[in-house]
């Protein structure tokens, strides 16, 4: 790894001291050219110096959104500067998504093995999406959950003989569409009476033993489809009208 210049953005003195210690002992190629504990100090440093890497904490002075905005503006104004997030926000997954959308090269959580030479080297060599073990574990968990949902959906579609029009109909019912609105969707070649017939057929498929003598309306049908995984509450997107 070649020598490079780094700015550290961290508002907690003890954590800043620890981060500086890690860099000086494990990453001798890194020259710390400045540190900042808030947004104003950071931009003042950027006027004076041109770092190769910004090591950025997300939670600054009680705000988590400042770090995301610093990342976004840094990538816009200094596209050659790499931004590696080093954060104690270990539970805020939405914040991770926001900062990745803002252009971060990676996220290192302040847990587990912390910041390593390998992580920094990967970023400096141009690798994107650099994560340490704690966040990788969380990503793998979410990936497994997502694949599991997809597999359950595919199995349900086969087991209950659900075609694409059934899925589309149930999905739009879940979104609050009326039958009249669904008939106007592109690629949905059915009238209201045909949809009513299709709904009755779906009720027979999804409630083969009935519903304990109770009637089954569109809402109950949608709930059953969600329970079986035929439609996914995280993927309820309307089709084009």
Secondary structure as GFF3:
##gff-version 3
##sequence-region A 1 241
A	DSSP	beta_strand	4	9	.	.	.	ID=ss1
A	DSSP	alpha_helix	13	26	.	.	.	ID=ss2
A	DSSP	beta_strand	30	36	.	.	.	ID=ss3
A	DSSP	alpha_helix	39	48	.	.	.	ID=ss4
A	DSSP	beta_strand	53	56	.	.	.	ID=ss5
A	DSSP	alpha_helix	65	77	.	.	.	ID=ss6
A	DSSP	beta_strand	82	87	.	.	.	ID=ss7
A	DSSP	alpha_helix	93	101	.	.	.	ID=ss8
A	DSSP	beta_strand	106	109	.	.	.	ID=ss9
A	DSSP	alpha_helix	117	124	.	.	.	ID=ss10
A	DSSP	beta_strand	130	131	.	.	.	ID=ss11
A	DSSP	alpha_helix	133	159	.	.	.	ID=ss12
A	DSSP	alpha_helix	164	174	.	.	.	ID=ss13
A	DSSP	alpha_helix	179	183	.	.	.	ID=ss14
A	DSSP	alpha_helix	192	206	.	.	.	ID=ss15
A	DSSP	alpha_helix	218	228	.	.	.	ID=ss16
A	DSSP	three_ten_helix	233	235	.	.	.	ID=ss17
###
